[in-house]
Amino acid sequence: MTQITKMFDSTDELAVAVLRGLAMDGPQRANSGHPGTAMALSPLAHVLFSRVIKFDPTDLDWPDRDRFILSCGHASILIYSILHLIGAGLTLDDLKNFRVINSRTPGHPEVGLVPGIEVTTGPLGQGLGNAIGMAIAERILREHFSENLVNHRIWVICSDGDFMEGISHEAGSLAGHLGLDNLTVIYDNNHITIDGSTELAYSDDVKKRFESYGWEVIDIGEAFNDLEAIYHALTLSKSIKDKPTLIMIRSHIGYPSPHKTDTSAAHGEPLGDEEIKLTKQILGLPPDEQFYVPKEVYSLYKEHMEKNIAARKHWQKLLENSPNETKQSFYRFLEKKPLEGFSEALPKFEPGTELATRKALQNLINATKNYLPFLVAGSADLTGNTGVALQESVNSKTNKASHQIAFGIREHVMGAAMTGIALHGSLLPIGGTFFVFSDYLRPTLRLAAFSKAHVIYSFTHDSIGLGQDGPTHQPIEHLASLRAIPDLCVIRPADANECAKAWEFAVASSLPVALVLTRQNVPVLSETLNCNIELGAYLVKSSPDPRITLVASGSELSLALKASDILNTKSIQSNVVSMPSWDLFDKTPEQYKEKIIPKDIPSLSIEAAHPLGWEKYVKHSFGIKRYGLSGQGQDVFKALGFTPENIVEVVMSILKGDK
């Protein structure tokens, strides 16, 4: 290790001890938590936040701030303690309320709840995936606006558990391929999990693994208490070009607890009052005082943060003195506000023609992309299939300014990266894959919704209608599964014109939106020309004396309309409702719901998916409770009963009281 001038003194050692004390006191007060990792990483956190990171606690939304992600979110007491010490808005009372209901310091970091928390972490590996997205976002924005306005770094702490999870492979591989040199990941190699030593299940050579991905690896061994060595490694990582950096630290969980260092007990349990007293004596802290922070520690952090405040003010002047066009563009990116004329640029599709809704989305994106300069698109190797091609180079490795990202066959990290891009700010990501493969990014879907990240998903090949790839690729339970995720708006358009309204809604949304789209061509319907997606459901056919209401989503709407026409020939009048979104329909007034689906007549849902959940809206459901078939899409629909004639038979049976 190269010798550098000594820059840390006894006050720094005191600050590290204080951090370790808070790491013990928070979980002990809560009688729950993970003190050991936070104790071991206190020197690293201190160096990063007292000397290295670019972060203004008085302006937590500074666009050019460094981002810090604690991927091992179980060690949340560490970031909460740091945010308190640097003056970012968390109080000692907040630390004392660690893991208490409705507190600002929950058991794992939650974006939007705690100031200075960039992403929601907890499920291991997710924070690393989010960081890849943030690094991609920073690079695109830097290329667009220059280093004067965008030049910051993404710092991540990962644990053994993060690297055991499969998403870490996808994240490491993608980041190395893209050469994300604005990314530094610190690997806390403490050899302990809840079950015991990592040797029980884990013997990877992490250094070789990440070198094979194309990363620069800096291994400082057991220097987890050496502030100078940590500082050198952190600053060295900032000089690495064309590669992300992994800093490996062999720490000792729970250090310097005399009886619980290097034990799984230190990982997932409070240390206990007596052990904490003994440890505080070793650290030179008052053994009987909880949440102890002397003034000199606050002063130390304030000194570094004052430099950051000055740097932020200097940056603000650079922005304000920029050419008006640059400045206006920068603020437009921050707001993610479409340029004037966006809605007017949306294509109108001719009734009587046919077009797959995935193809409609492709048309919509390219018709409006010039009005959405902040749009970033990507796919898990299915760019043309999912309709998310911006008609520009997809080689995001060599074209660093490209808004088209080639994620490769990596759905899991694509989802996490999209959340990272969205939460980084200034960019709107849309990513696509086949609907059945939403299973691969289910954890990231949930966290995007939990985080209220503005992400758009294009899930195509949405039903048995995709045809000959067969039941392995034909979604059945997926609509019900995604509809169950709170704060994820699922929209399944019936045709191209509903798709246009769905795209307009998705761009304006403040929550994640999943567009569920067909592979096969579907008729463009005259009945959808004036649709209102924001209502979630609307009448497409109204009869003066209806005996039944047919409710459908997606490609099955045209089927419902044909069935209604046949019923008319039998003197049975019916209403037909398009319901592209349960989530949006749920937000409408009860009077509107009753008007659309009256309770005094039978109602039947028609959807080529599992009918679970439809009972909330209708009295009867026609769906699929089995896997699909391999064959032409229309043949599969027919074999499973999705024909106008069979729907009519179902209706007749309902009206006769047989169902």
MIZABA-116309 format. One line per 4 residues: number of its first residue (from 1); their letters; for each residue x, y, z of C-alpha. Coordinates in steps of 0.001 Angstrom, whole numbers, m for minus. Example, Ala and Ser with C-alpha at 12.3 -4.5 7.8 and 13.67 -1.06 7.14 Angstrom:
BEGIN
1) as) 12300,m4500,7800  13670,m1060,7140;
END
This chain:
BEGIN
1) mtqi) 0,0,0  1428,3396,m1000  2370,5566,1971  294,8735,2295;
5) tkmf) 354,11674,4681  m1387,10877,7953  m4663,12779,8049  m6619,11131,10878;
9) dstd) m6229,11853,14587  m7758,10993,17944  m10976,12849,17134  m11479,10535,14200;
13) elav) m10910,7536,16462  m13484,8984,18860  m15966,9424,15990  m15535,5769,15022;
17) avlr) m16085,4729,18634  m19231,6862,18808  m20569,5250,15639  m19945,1834,17151;
21) glam) m21706,2916,20319  m24771,4068,18372  m24709,812,16399  m25052,m1060,19680;
25) dgpq) m27490,1285,21411  m30108,1451,18643  m30748,m2294,18368  m30477,m2718,22132;
29) rans) m33161,m69,22738  m35373,m1750,20107  m34470,m5244,21339  m34150,m6018,17644;
33) ghpg) m31685,m5368,14870  m28254,m6055,13441  m25486,m4278,15360  m22465,m6322,14285;
37) tama) m22083,m5235,10668  m22591,m1584,11560  m19919,m1861,14267  m17421,m3458,11887;
41) lspl) m18058,m891,9167  m17966,2196,11378  m14387,3110,10310  m15348,2839,6641;
45) ahvl) m18501,4918,7105  m16556,7528,9028  m13877,7931,6380  m16392,8025,3542;
49) fsrv) m18612,10677,5140  m15952,12755,6888  m13446,12974,4005  m14645,11620,691;
53) ikfd) m18322,11783,m208  m19838,14773,m2012  m23100,15256,m158  m24776,18396,1210;
57) ptdl) m26964,17677,4261  m28678,21059,3817  m29754,20218,258  m30502,16519,79;
61) dwpd) m31863,16862,m3474  m28695,18405,m4924  m28654,16758,m8364  m24871,16411,m8481;
65) rdrf) m24477,14828,m5056  m22779,11472,m4675  m25226,8646,m4037  m24668,6228,m1164;
69) ilsc) m26436,2865,m1057  m26311,454,1848  m27177,m2721,m51  m26909,m4757,3148;
73) ghas) m29873,m2835,4535  m30017,m4857,7747  m27142,m2617,8938  m29455,411,8686;
77) iliy) m28452,1747,12109  m25120,2660,10501  m26552,4988,7847  m29074,6425,10304;
81) silh) m26263,7248,12725  m24162,8838,9994  m27073,10928,8740  m27594,12177,12276;
85) liga) m23933,13071,12776  m23632,15010,9511  m26790,17023,10230  m29051,15577,7554;
89) gltl) m32222,15856,9603  m32253,12759,11791  m32218,13462,15520  m30992,11436,18464;
93) ddlk) m34646,10813,19274  m35001,9272,15812  m32134,6929,16633  m33761,6091,19943;
97) nfrv) m36943,5175,18049  m35093,2707,15835  m37471,m21,14599  m40450,1554,16387;
101) insr) m43699,1727,14437  m44143,4981,12468  m40613,6124,13283  m38257,7625,10710;
105) tpgh) m35731,4870,11360  m37315,1570,10302  m35558,m1770,10338  m34255,m1357,6782;
109) pevg) m33649,1881,4842  m36720,3247,3047  m36460,5920,374  m38833,8837,876;
113) lvpg) m39191,8205,4582  m35732,9020,5859  m33760,12040,4584  m30640,11044,2706;
117) ievt) m31763,7484,1906  m31464,7049,m1859  m33101,3641,m2348  m35034,1091,m334;
121) tgpl) m32797,m1822,601  m33222,m4971,2611  m33676,m7885,229  m30023,m8625,m415;
125) gqgl) m28508,m7725,m3759  m31229,m5232,m4652  m29215,m2185,m3620  m26349,m3292,m5846;
129) gnai) m28771,m3594,m8761  m30177,m134,m8021  m26644,1246,m7976  m26010,m30,m11511;
133) gmai) m29015,1997,m12646  m27820,5096,m10828  m24377,4762,m12391  m25969,4405,m15845;
137) aeri) m28105,7480,m15189  m25126,9545,m14053  m23141,8567,m17147  m25949,9424,m19574;
141) lreh) m26528,12786,m17898  m22786,13549,m17774  m22501,12902,m21497  m25550,15076,m22117;
145) fsen) m24701,18052,m19884  m20881,17768,m19477  m18810,17164,m16352  m19328,20747,m15188;
149) lvnh) m22914,19977,m14217  m22888,16197,m13770  m19906,14485,m12187  m20714,12394,m9168;
153) riwv) m20106,8923,m7860  m22204,5985,m6691  m20923,4389,m3465  m22280,1024,m2370;
157) icsd) m21646,m1237,621  m22345,m4923,m15  m22147,m7948,2239  m21464,m11631,1734;
161) gdfm) m25214,m12093,1462  m25499,m9555,m1352  m22914,m11485,m3348  m24560,m14846,m2728;
165) egis) m27835,m13642,m4247  m28083,m14291,m7984  m28820,m10679,m8860  m25225,m9827,m7918;
169) heag) m23993,m11866,m10873  m26250,m10002,m13279  m25292,m6655,m11745  m21568,m7367,m11695;
173) slag) m21580,m8650,m15253  m23554,m5696,m16644  m21552,m3042,m14783  m18265,m4563,m15912;
177) hlgl) m19449,m4814,m19511  m20549,m1179,m19522  m17349,m10,m17813  m19185,2065,m15194;
181) dnlt) m16190,3887,m13743  m18388,6125,m11588  m19234,3154,m9379  m17405,2003,m6256;
185) viyd) m18662,m1066,m4399  m17191,m1893,m988  m17414,m5569,m129  m17691,m6197,3605;
189) nnhi) m16227,m9682,3747  m17002,m10589,7358  m17510,m14357,6837  m20701,m14441,8941;
193) tidg) m24364,m15075,8153  m27290,m15811,10431  m26671,m19553,10120  m23022,m19165,11058;
197) stel) m19794,m18987,9094  m20077,m18366,5356  m17968,m21508,4938  m21204,m23449,5377;
201) aysd) m22365,m22459,1901  m19944,m20030,240  m16405,m20430,m1018  m16283,m18107,m4051;
205) dvkk) m13101,m16327,m5010  m14777,m12936,m5173  m11659,m11149,m6402  m11321,m13419,m9432;
209) rfes) m15050,m13352,m9988  m15220,m9573,m10284  m11988,m9313,m12221  m13537,m11680,m14754;
213) ygwe) m16478,m9271,m15047  m14017,m6503,m15953  m13844,m4730,m12582  m10848,m3174,m10882;
217) vidi) m10423,m4924,m7525  m8649,m3292,m4576  m8116,m5678,m1667  m7058,m4035,1602;
221) geaf) m7245,m7266,3572  m7951,m6909,7279  m7343,m3150,7353  m10962,m2512,8325;
225) ndle) m9803,m358,11257  m7033,1432,9322  m8499,4819,8435  m5538,5750,6241;
229) aiyh) m5752,2530,4228  m9510,2926,3801  m9099,6525,2660  m6435,5546,155;
233) altl) m8618,2789,m1310  m11665,5056,m1596  m9757,7871,m3279  m7878,5455,m5536;
237) sksi) m11188,4074,m6807  m12125,7558,m8017  m9136,7573,m10360  m9934,4263,m12084;
241) kdkp) m11047,4774,m15685  m13386,2623,m17791  m14012,101,m14997  m16177,m100,m11889;
245) tlim) m14221,m690,m8701  m14650,m3303,m5997  m12917,m2613,m2671  m12590,m5760,m577;
249) irsh) m12381,m5434,3211  m12022,m8399,5549  m13884,m7077,8582  m14789,m8732,11877;
253) igyp) m18454,m8508,12709  m19251,m7082,16132  m15717,m5729,16695  m14541,m5004,19406;
257) sphk) m17125,m6894,21451  m15083,m9193,23749  m17451,m12179,23482  m19423,m11693,20260;
261) tdts) m16907,m10575,17661  m16991,m12942,14654  m20213,m14618,15793  m23571,m14966,14096;
265) aahg) m25129,m13602,17288  m23570,m10221,16516  m25196,m10325,13099  m28849,m10612,13998;
269) eplg) m29250,m9919,17717  m28645,m7025,20100  m25444,m7568,22078  m27064,m7282,25505;
273) deei) m26534,m4658,28204  m23503,m6261,29845  m21699,m6939,26576  m22357,m3376,25451;
277) kltk) m20870,m1993,28680  m17740,m4109,28229  m17426,m3048,24612  m17864,632,25435;
281) qilg) m15098,362,28021  m12814,m1012,25315  m13828,1874,23037  m13286,4493,25741;
285) lppd) m16941,5496,25819  m19015,6105,28960  m20211,2530,29633  m23515,3525,31233;
289) eqfy) m24473,6268,28757  m26585,5456,25736  m26540,7363,22437  m23439,9250,23488;
293) vpke) m22183,11890,21011  m19679,14519,22218  m19547,17960,20600  m16171,17424,18948;
297) vysl) m17613,14600,16843  m20386,16824,15546  m17775,19493,14812  m15612,17078,12846;
301) ykeh) m18444,16151,10492  m19626,19748,10237  m16202,20777,8957  m16346,18360,6028;
305) mekn) m19983,19110,5300  m19227,22836,5142  m16842,22052,2288  m19628,20165,584;
309) iaar) m22060,23021,1117  m19549,25340,m552  m19139,22867,m3419  m22905,22702,m3904;
313) khwq) m23188,26490,m3950  m20385,26680,m6521  m22217,24089,m8626  m25438,26096,m8334;
317) klle) m23655,29156,m9704  m22311,27097,m12609  m25839,26015,m13445  m27297,29497,m13159;
321) nspn) m24498,30942,m15324  m24940,28273,m17985  m26482,29207,m21342  m30257,29527,m21088;
325) etkq) m30802,26529,m23347  m28627,24322,m21135  m30207,25599,m17945  m33756,25151,m19205;
329) sfyr) m32929,21672,m20475  m31405,20724,m17111  m34507,21801,m15207  m36741,20026,m17719;
333) flek) m34832,16803,m17072  m35222,17323,m13322  m38979,17779,m13698  m39303,15030,m16343;
337) kple) m41892,17201,m18010  m42690,16443,m21670  m42108,19157,m24217  m45130,21072,m25444;
341) gfse) m46950,19108,m28115  m46427,15665,m26574  m50133,14779,m26380  m50785,16094,m29879;
345) alpk) m47962,13923,m31224  m49633,10723,m30058  m50724,8736,m33135  m54398,7989,m33687;
349) fepg) m54980,4513,m35023  m57577,3761,m37683  m60528,1586,m36603  m60893,m1502,m38720;
353) tela) m57151,m2075,m38981  m55202,m4553,m36862  m52071,m4012,m34816  m50445,m5771,m31859;
357) trka) m50414,m3493,m28847  m46647,m4101,m28478  m46246,m2683,m32002  m48527,194,m31079;
361) lqnl) m46233,1002,m28160  m43239,996,m30508  m45032,3499,m32745  m46010,5628,m29764;
365) inat) m42504,5754,m28317  m40923,6830,m31562  m43669,9319,m32344  m43151,11042,m28982;
369) knyl) m39493,10430,m28095  m38433,13904,m29254  m40878,15315,m26715  m39337,13133,m23986;
373) pflv) m35605,13922,m24018  m35272,12297,m20593  m36638,8917,m21757  m34318,5913,m21389;
377) agsa) m35314,2580,m22922  m33953,m921,m22614  m34875,m4544,m22803  m33743,m7939,m21628;
381) dltg) m32525,m8935,m25105  m36002,m8546,m26620  m35848,m4946,m27790  m37773,m5353,m31041;
385) ntgv) m40219,m7821,m29532  m41160,m5570,m26621  m41529,m2332,m28564  m38994,m327,m26565;
389) alqe) m36517,473,m29353  m35654,4157,m29689  m34303,3543,m33200  m30774,4425,m32153;
393) svns) m27640,2471,m31331  m28183,m188,m28683  m24456,m503,m28009  m24596,1247,m24668;
397) ktnk) m21039,80,m23961  m19358,2179,m26639  m22002,4910,m26935  m22076,6270,m23400;
401) ashq) m24657,8901,m24310  m27086,6350,m25701  m30554,6387,m24198  m31027,2823,m25426;
405) iafg) m29630,290,m22954  m28858,m3288,m23892  m29477,m5104,m20601  m28876,m8529,m22093;
409) ireh) m30743,m11555,m20760  m30787,m10126,m17244  m34389,m9372,m16260  m33646,m9221,m12544;
413) vmga) m30975,m6555,m12704  m32820,m4740,m15482  m35701,m4198,m13067  m33418,m3097,m10233;
417) amtg) m31417,m820,m12528  m34599,802,m13821  m35578,1593,m10239  m32107,3050,m9700;
421) ialh) m32403,5181,m12839  m35795,6477,m11729  m34709,7231,m8155  m31505,8871,m9344;
425) gsll) m33735,11502,m10898  m33864,13332,m14248  m34524,10237,m16381  m37629,8144,m17079;
429) pigg) m36855,4460,m17739  m38959,2031,m19735  m37852,m1588,m19884  m39303,m4610,m21550;
433) tffv) m39486,m8382,m21526  m42060,m11092,m22162  m44839,m10993,m19571  m44108,m14521,m18349;
437) fsdy) m40573,m13397,m17487  m41890,m10770,m15105  m41335,m13639,m12662  m37602,m12985,m12974;
441) lrpt) m37942,m9388,m11832  m40743,m9835,m9304  m38592,m8690,m6326  m37600,m5531,m8183;
445) lrla) m41206,m4859,m9215  m42231,m4990,m5582  m39458,m2659,m4449  m40135,m221,m7288;
449) afsk) m43743,m29,m6150  m42738,197,m2493  m40367,3034,m3421  m42936,4762,m5661;
453) ahvi) m40325,4875,m8409  m41541,6257,m11727  m40743,3268,m13926  m42582,1967,m16984;
457) ysft) m42565,m1738,m17837  m43461,m3150,m21229  m44636,m6721,m20638  m45496,m8267,m23988;
461) hdsi) m46709,m11641,m25279  m49354,m11254,m22629  m51462,m14415,m22973  m52073,m17748,m24658;
465) glgq) m52342,m15658,m27811  m48573,m15712,m28224  m49038,m19185,m29663  m46513,m21831,m30565;
469) dgpt) m43858,m21157,m27919  m46341,m22938,m25737  m47298,m23068,m22070  m43795,m22293,m20757;
473) hqpi) m44132,m18841,m22318  m47880,m18280,m21968  m48748,m16221,m18864  m51636,m17492,m16777;
477) ehla) m51277,m16319,m13176  m49215,m13231,m13917  m51972,m10634,m14201  m53411,m11621,m10826;
481) slra) m49933,m11632,m9332  m48992,m8159,m10535  m52388,m6695,m9720  m51813,m7738,m6112;
485) ipdl) m48748,m5486,m5779  m49731,m2226,m4022  m48815,976,m5885  m48028,m824,m9143;
489) cvir) m50483,377,m11783  m51187,m2499,m14190  m52759,m1535,m17529  m53750,m4052,m20195;
493) pada) m54929,m2066,m23243  m57514,m3564,m25573  m56108,m2035,m28748  m53729,556,m30162;
497) neca) m55839,3560,m29160  m56150,2387,m25571  m52405,1808,m25722  m51890,5446,m26744;
501) kawe) m53845,6656,m23729  m51975,4207,m21515  m48625,5542,m22765  m49726,9114,m22094;
505) fava) m50840,8138,m18592  m47633,6195,m17875  m45429,9146,m18823  m47370,11449,m16482;
509) sslp) m47634,8956,m13599  m45815,9339,m10299  m45922,5565,m9672  m44573,2563,m11585;
513) valv) m46760,1445,m14474  m46846,m1998,m16078  m48156,m2057,m19650  m49336,m5585,m20520;
517) ltrq) m49349,m5963,m24296  m50186,m8491,m26986  m47849,m10302,m29311  m50617,m10957,m31830;
521) nvpv) m52484,m8385,m33901  m55756,m7210,m32413  m58487,m5119,m34069  m58368,m1350,m33651;
525) lset) m61872,m663,m32333  m64026,2373,m33008  m65406,1979,m29481  m62042,2883,m27900;
529) lncn) m61431,6161,m29736  m62558,8289,m26774  m61375,6013,m23975  m60380,7411,m20616;
533) ielg) m57659,5223,m19156  m57627,7203,m15918  m61038,5770,m15034  m59725,2221,m15338;
537) aylv) m62953,979,m16974  m65619,2433,m19234  m68629,1390,m21293  m67837,568,m24896;
541) kssp) m71347,m680,m25670  m74507,361,m23868  m77915,m1228,m24348  m81265,226,m23262;
545) dpri) m82349,m2918,m21414  m79226,m5009,m20684  m79600,m8439,m19109  m75865,m8912,m18505;
549) tlva) m72616,m6898,m18417  m69606,m8341,m20206  m66313,m7027,m18805  m63016,m7651,m20594;
553) sgse) m59444,m6447,m20758  m56851,m6536,m23517  m57410,m8675,m26592  m60536,m10200,m25105;
557) lsla) m62498,m6943,m25494  m63061,m7582,m29199  m64185,m11100,m28265  m66723,m9663,m25803;
561) lkas) m68063,m7276,m28447  m68530,m10123,m30928  m70293,m12207,m28294  m72558,m9251,m27529;
565) diln) m73492,m8991,m31212  m74448,m12682,m31289  m76522,m12241,m28125  m78403,m9429,m29839;
569) tksi) m79502,m11875,m32529  m80990,m13940,m29710  m82829,m10858,m28354  m80511,m10683,m25352;
573) qsnv) m79185,m7201,m24810  m75874,m6695,m23062  m73492,m3965,m21985  m69792,m4320,m22741;
577) vsmp) m67123,m2779,m20522  m63428,m2388,m21222  m61438,m2626,m18004  m57776,m2036,m18823;
581) swdl) m56813,m1265,m15205  m58212,m2531,m11917  m55955,m153,m10025  m57401,2933,m11693;
585) fdkt) m60978,1667,m11555  m60593,1137,m7801  m59935,4871,m7404  m63214,5939,m9012;
589) peqy) m66306,6884,m6948  m68757,4154,m6008  m71449,5815,m8123  m69274,5442,m11211;
593) keki) m68511,1817,m10409  m72212,1051,m10070  m72955,2817,m13347  m70326,803,m15225;
597) ipkd) m71026,m2598,m13624  m74496,m2488,m12040  m75103,m4988,m9289  m78740,m5650,m10207;
601) ipsl) m77903,m7676,m13326  m75410,m10518,m13861  m71861,m9627,m14880  m69184,m11752,m16521;
605) siea) m65449,m11098,m16834  m63694,m12431,m19931  m59920,m12624,m19699  m57375,m15150,m20972;
609) ahpl) m55732,m15429,m17569  m56426,m16834,m14127  m59693,m15257,m12901  m58453,m14784,m9328;
613) gwek) m59578,m11369,m8106  m62339,m10728,m10602  m64890,m11635,m7925  m64401,m8128,m6554;
617) yvkh) m65993,m6668,m9679  m68244,m9280,m11295  m70520,m12160,m10299  m69089,m14633,m12830;
621) sfgi) m65707,m15106,m14478  m64490,m16832,m17600  m60724,m17355,m17475  m58012,m20003,m17413;
625) kryg) m57092,m22145,m14420  m54594,m24360,m16246  m51442,m23891,m18315  m51685,m23181,m22027;
629) lsgq) m51006,m25161,m25192  m48461,m25105,m27975  m50035,m24114,m31270  m51139,m21149,m33332;
633) gqdv) m52481,m18424,m31064  m55990,m18466,m32502  m56066,m22251,m32252  m55083,m22086,m28590;
637) fkal) m57795,m19492,m27916  m60338,m21768,m29587  m59157,m24907,m27778  m59522,m23188,m24409;
641) gftp) m62977,m21812,m25163  m62149,m18208,m26048  m64519,m17853,m28979  m67581,m15614,m29315;
645) eniv) m69780,m18679,m29657  m68537,m20275,m26455  m68845,m16982,m24561  m72451,m16841,m25700;
649) evvm) m72993,m20360,m24333  m71505,m19265,m21008  m73825,m16259,m20923  m76869,m18381,m21740;
653) silk) m75943,m20735,m18922  m75630,m17823,m16493  m78984,m16389,m17517  m80609,m19779,m17079;
657) gdk) m79254,m19882,m13553  m76958,m22818,m14226  m73924,m20908,m12921;
END
